[in-house]
Amino acid sequence: YHFYVDIPIIVLCNVIILQRLWNWDFGGLEARRFTRVAVGAYVAAVVLAFVWFYPMLAGVPIPWNQWDARMWLGSHWI
């Protein structure tokens, strides 16, 4: 529970870094396009991870096989 206080700061730092990458003008159009695709992919991955883990974060009852699928480290998770 001590980590919950730091979450807003971590989110703000991530947003600032992503904004700087989005606006960074280095190289040509191809480099800018790659950077924007990378930022978009990161944001999409964060949203998908939130949707995937939301039942566990919210305490929604889910079947055991779905709970077990969300344990990335297997028996080393708990």
C-alpha positions as CSV (number, residue, x, y, z in Angstrom):
1,Y,0.0,0.0,0.0
2,H,3.0,2.3,0.3
3,F,3.4,2.2,-3.5
4,Y,-0.1,3.7,-4.2
5,V,1.1,7.2,-3.3
6,D,3.7,7.0,-6.1
7,I,1.4,5.9,-8.8
8,P,0.3,9.4,-9.9
9,I,3.9,10.6,-10.1
10,I,4.8,7.5,-12.2
11,V,1.9,8.2,-14.5
12,L,2.9,11.9,-14.9
13,C,6.5,10.9,-15.6
14,N,5.3,8.4,-18.3
15,V,3.1,11.0,-19.9
16,I,5.9,13.6,-20.0
17,I,8.3,11.2,-21.6
18,L,5.7,10.1,-24.1
19,Q,4.9,13.7,-24.9
20,R,8.5,14.6,-25.4
21,L,9.0,11.5,-27.7
22,W,5.9,12.5,-29.7
23,N,7.1,16.1,-30.3
24,W,10.8,15.3,-30.7
25,D,11.9,16.3,-34.2
26,F,15.0,14.3,-35.1
27,G,15.8,13.0,-38.5
28,G,13.2,12.9,-41.2
29,L,9.6,12.0,-41.6
30,E,10.3,8.2,-41.4
31,A,11.9,8.6,-37.9
32,R,9.0,10.7,-36.7
33,R,6.5,8.2,-38.0
34,F,8.4,5.3,-36.2
35,T,8.5,7.3,-32.9
36,R,4.7,8.0,-33.1
37,V,4.0,4.3,-33.9
38,A,6.1,3.3,-30.9
39,V,4.3,5.7,-28.6
40,G,0.9,4.5,-29.8
41,A,2.0,0.9,-29.4
42,Y,3.1,1.6,-25.8
43,V,-0.2,3.4,-25.0
44,A,-2.2,0.5,-26.5
45,A,-0.2,-2.0,-24.5
46,V,-0.9,-0.1,-21.3
47,V,-4.6,0.0,-22.0
48,L,-4.8,-3.7,-22.9
49,A,-2.9,-4.6,-19.7
50,F,-5.3,-2.6,-17.7
51,V,-8.3,-4.3,-19.3
52,W,-6.7,-7.7,-18.8
53,F,-5.9,-7.2,-15.1
54,Y,-9.0,-5.1,-14.2
55,P,-11.0,-8.1,-12.8
56,M,-8.1,-8.7,-10.3
57,L,-7.7,-5.1,-9.4
58,A,-11.5,-4.5,-8.9
59,G,-12.0,-7.8,-7.1
60,V,-14.5,-9.1,-9.6
61,P,-15.2,-12.8,-9.2
62,I,-13.7,-14.7,-12.1
63,P,-13.3,-18.5,-12.8
64,W,-10.1,-20.1,-11.6
65,N,-8.7,-20.7,-15.1
66,Q,-9.0,-17.0,-15.9
67,W,-7.3,-16.1,-12.6
68,D,-4.5,-18.6,-13.3
69,A,-4.1,-17.2,-16.9
70,R,-3.3,-13.8,-15.3
71,M,-0.5,-15.1,-13.2
72,W,2.5,-14.4,-15.4
73,L,5.1,-15.9,-13.1
74,G,3.2,-19.1,-12.4
75,S,3.8,-20.5,-9.0
76,H,6.4,-17.8,-8.2
77,W,3.8,-15.0,-8.2
78,I,2.6,-15.4,-4.7
